[in-house]
Amino acid sequence: MIRFENVTKRYRGTSKPALTDVDFEVLRGEFVFLVGASGSGKSTCLRLILREDTPSEGRVVVLGRDLRTLSNSKVPYFRRHVGAVFQDFRLLPTKTVFQNVAFTLQVIGSSRGFIQQAVPEVLAMVGLAGKEKRFPHELSGGEQQRVAIARALVNRPQVLLADEPTGNLDPATSVDIMQLLERINAGGTTVVMATHEAGFVNQMQRRVIELQNGEMVRDERHGGYGDTSGIPSLAPVPVRGAAAVAALTAVLEVQRAVEASGPDAVVASAEIEDDLVATIADTSGDETPTSLEQPAQRRPELDETEAQPASQHEPEKPAPRPSTQPIPVADIAEVDVAELGLADRLGLGPGLGEIDPGDEVGPTS
Ligand code: ADP
C-alpha cells in the first residue's frame, strides 16, 4: 500500500539529507507509528507519501503508483485516496463545521445530494452530530481535530496520514482522538501517524518505525516508543497525562473484549464504557468523550493485490445514519476561490471537479 524503496531526500540548500536510504513497506489495514526526535524526518516521510515532495533518490510507491512518475495533473486525484490531518487542524475559520467538511466534496465537484448525505454521516462517525452549524472558534481543540478528521475521511480514503494529530491537545482529549483513529483503522483504513506521544505508542503496541537523523533505526511489529530522551518535556510530568494513558489502555481493553466476544459483549462493554467516560471526564476540563463510534464505510479498494494483517479483518458495518436534520442546501457555502490554496494543500486542486477516468489510481506497478 505504501512502499519506500531506499529513499533519500535532500532539501535544496541543505548539506545533510532529511532522509537517508529509508526502506519500508506498509500493508493495507496497518496502523503505523512514525517516531523520532524533532527533525528526524517524520514529516518529510508524510510529505513524500502525499506527493507534496519527491525523493532525491529511491522510489515512493503509494496505492500501486510510483509517485515519481505520477504527473502533476494526476496528483489531486491521487490525494483523494490519501486523507491527512495535522497538529494545527487547518480548518477554515469562516466556515461552519458542515461547510468545512463539505468544502472537500465541493471542490471535487460532488453533487449537492451526495454532500447532503455524506457530510452528516461522517460527522456522526467522528462524534460531531449536532455541531454542524458551529464555527471552529466555537469548538474545543478536540472537536476541531474531529472536524479535520471528518474532512480527511469524507472521501473515504484508503490511507489516513496524521502528523502529530494530538500535538495541540490536552492528554484526555488526545485519548479521545487516539480512540477515534483506532476505530477508523478498525474499519479498514490504513493509518500512518507521526508522533512524539510515547505514552500512546507504548500502550497501543502497534507497528513502530523509528527515525534518527533521517535514518530508519527500527521497524518493530508491536513496538513501544523506545528512547524518549530526545523528547523535550517540562518537568514534572503532569499527573493527568498518566491518567489519560490509563484511560486509553482501558479503551483498548474494552475494544478488544468487544471484538473478541461479538455483539453480546456490547451491552456489558457499555457499562465499562460509562466508567471509562467518568474516568476520562475526571482528567479533562472541557471534553466529554463520545461513545465508541461505528467504523467508516469504505469504498471498494483500488489496490486489491496486497495482503492484510490478520488482525485487521473486521466485518464492514454501514456508517450510521445521521441523527440530525439535513442541512439546507443553501447552507452549503459556495467555493471561495481564495481558499483554493487550502484545497491544494488538502490535495483537492488544481483541476477542480475534473475527474479524468484515466486518472484513476490503481495497482499499476
Ligand atoms: P520531523 O517531522 O521529524 O520533525 P522533518 O521531516 O520536518 O522532521 O525534518 C527533517 C529535516 O529536514 C530537518 O533537519 C529539517 O530541518 C529539514 N527540513 C524539513 N523541511 C525542510 C525544507 N522545506 N527545507 C529545508 N530543510 C527542511
Boltz pocket constraint, residues with backbone or C-beta under 6 A from the ligand:
constraints:
  - pocket:
      binder: B
      contacts: [[A, 11], [A, 12], [A, 14], [A, 17], [A, 18], [A, 36], [A, 37], [A, 38], [A, 39], [A, 40], [A, 41], [A, 42], [A, 43], [A, 44], [A, 45]]
      max_distance: 6.0
